[in-house]
Amino acid sequence: MKKVFFAGLVLLGMALAHAEYRSSTPASGATLKAAPKTVVIHFSEAVEVRLSTFKVYPLQAPPEAWGSSTRLRWLAQPLVRQVLSLRGDASRRVDAGVTTTARTSKTVTLSLKPGLQPGAYVVMWKNLGVDGHTETDFFVFVYKP
């Protein structure tokens, strides 16, 4: 009976495991005085880098909203739903793509195009964890020199 209970707990733990956002540079909700050249995202477990989607988009948000991470997240939600699955959208994005070369990694780096303008930016992803689960999430940062 104990073995069955333990096996059930292990399987439940595996079923609940996902490659969730842990931290990033820039940090979620950060306001930066200097334009970043990259975005680095750290996950709780490794993701299949080439089978996942990562994008950085400018967020049309008024400057008075830049100081409220709650408002920025609320403004970003419709954009994420609209563009995360788009193909051929490189001209609308501010990232130049993923630079992480490993097939699987807990850390994913995206390079940003030069000439980032002041404003709010949404970093979004749909990752495929090595456990086979997908996770969709995003965060917002502000570049305000």
C-alpha positions as CSV (number, residue, x, y, z in Angstrom):
1,M,0.0,0.0,0.0
2,K,2.8,2.4,0.9
3,K,4.5,1.8,-2.5
4,V,1.3,2.5,-4.4
5,F,0.8,5.7,-2.4
6,F,4.4,6.8,-3.0
7,A,4.2,6.0,-6.8
8,G,1.0,8.1,-6.9
9,L,2.7,11.0,-5.3
10,V,5.6,10.8,-7.8
11,L,3.3,10.6,-10.7
12,L,1.2,13.5,-9.4
13,G,4.4,15.6,-9.0
14,M,5.5,14.8,-12.5
15,A,2.0,15.7,-13.9
16,L,2.1,19.1,-12.1
17,A,5.7,19.9,-13.2
18,H,6.0,22.7,-15.8
19,A,8.8,24.9,-17.0
20,E,7.6,28.0,-15.2
21,Y,9.1,31.5,-15.3
22,R,11.5,32.0,-12.4
23,S,13.3,35.2,-13.1
24,S,14.7,37.3,-16.0
25,T,17.1,40.1,-17.0
26,P,15.6,42.6,-17.3
27,A,13.3,41.7,-14.4
28,S,9.5,41.6,-14.8
29,G,8.2,45.1,-14.1
30,A,11.7,46.7,-14.3
31,T,12.2,50.3,-15.5
32,L,15.6,50.6,-17.2
33,K,17.6,53.8,-17.8
34,A,19.8,52.0,-20.5
35,A,18.5,50.0,-23.4
36,P,19.1,46.3,-22.9
37,K,20.8,44.3,-25.7
38,T,19.4,41.0,-24.6
39,V,16.6,39.4,-22.6
40,V,17.4,36.4,-20.5
41,I,14.6,34.2,-19.1
42,H,15.2,31.6,-16.4
43,F,12.7,28.7,-16.1
44,S,12.2,26.2,-13.3
45,E,13.1,23.3,-15.6
46,A,14.6,22.9,-19.1
47,V,12.6,23.8,-22.2
48,E,12.9,22.5,-25.7
49,V,14.3,25.7,-27.1
50,R,13.6,25.1,-30.8
51,L,10.1,23.8,-30.2
52,S,9.2,26.8,-28.1
53,T,8.2,30.4,-29.1
54,F,9.8,33.5,-27.7
55,K,9.0,37.1,-28.8
56,V,9.5,40.7,-27.6
57,Y,7.0,43.3,-28.8
58,P,6.6,47.0,-28.1
59,L,3.5,47.7,-26.0
60,Q,1.3,50.6,-26.9
61,A,0.9,52.1,-23.5
62,P,0.7,55.7,-22.5
63,P,3.7,57.0,-20.5
64,E,1.5,57.5,-17.4
65,A,1.0,53.7,-17.4
66,W,4.7,52.9,-17.4
67,G,4.9,53.1,-13.6
68,S,2.2,50.5,-12.9
69,S,3.2,46.9,-13.6
70,T,-0.4,45.8,-12.9
71,R,-1.8,48.2,-15.6
72,L,1.0,47.2,-18.1
73,R,0.2,43.5,-17.6
74,W,-3.5,44.2,-18.2
75,L,-2.7,46.2,-21.4
76,A,-0.3,43.4,-22.6
77,Q,-2.7,40.5,-22.3
78,P,-4.6,41.2,-25.6
79,L,-1.4,41.7,-27.4
80,V,0.0,38.4,-26.2
81,R,-3.1,36.6,-27.3
82,Q,-3.0,38.3,-30.7
83,V,0.6,37.9,-31.7
84,L,2.2,34.9,-29.9
85,S,1.1,32.4,-32.5
86,L,1.7,34.7,-35.5
87,R,4.3,33.7,-38.1
88,G,6.2,36.2,-40.3
89,D,6.0,39.0,-37.7
90,A,9.7,39.7,-37.4
91,S,9.3,43.3,-38.7
92,R,6.9,44.1,-35.8
93,R,9.1,42.6,-33.1
94,V,12.0,44.2,-31.3
95,D,13.9,40.9,-30.8
96,A,16.3,39.5,-33.3
97,G,15.6,35.9,-32.2
98,V,16.8,33.3,-29.7
99,T,20.6,33.1,-29.3
100,T,20.6,30.1,-27.0
101,T,22.2,27.3,-29.0
102,A,21.5,24.3,-26.6
103,R,18.6,22.0,-27.7
104,T,17.3,22.1,-24.1
105,S,18.0,24.7,-21.5
106,K,16.6,26.3,-18.2
107,T,17.9,29.6,-19.5
108,V,16.8,31.2,-22.8
109,T,18.5,34.3,-24.3
110,L,17.0,36.6,-27.0
111,S,19.0,39.3,-28.6
112,L,17.3,42.7,-29.2
113,K,17.5,44.8,-32.3
114,P,19.6,47.9,-32.0
115,G,17.9,51.3,-31.6
116,L,15.3,50.3,-28.9
117,Q,13.0,53.3,-28.4
118,P,11.8,54.5,-25.0
119,G,8.6,52.6,-24.0
120,A,7.1,49.5,-22.6
121,Y,8.0,46.0,-24.0
122,V,6.3,42.6,-23.6
123,V,8.5,39.5,-23.4
124,M,6.2,36.5,-24.2
125,W,6.6,32.8,-24.7
126,K,5.0,29.5,-25.2
127,N,7.5,26.9,-24.1
128,L,7.6,23.2,-24.3
129,G,9.2,21.7,-21.2
130,V,11.3,18.6,-21.4
131,D,8.5,16.9,-19.5
132,G,6.1,17.5,-22.5
133,H,4.0,20.2,-20.8
134,T,3.6,23.7,-22.4
135,E,3.5,26.9,-20.5
136,T,2.5,30.3,-21.9
137,D,3.4,33.5,-20.0
138,F,4.8,37.0,-20.4
139,F,6.3,39.9,-18.6
140,V,6.6,43.6,-19.2
141,F,9.6,45.9,-18.8
142,V,10.0,49.7,-19.5
143,Y,12.9,51.4,-21.1
144,K,12.9,55.0,-19.9
145,P,16.2,56.8,-20.3
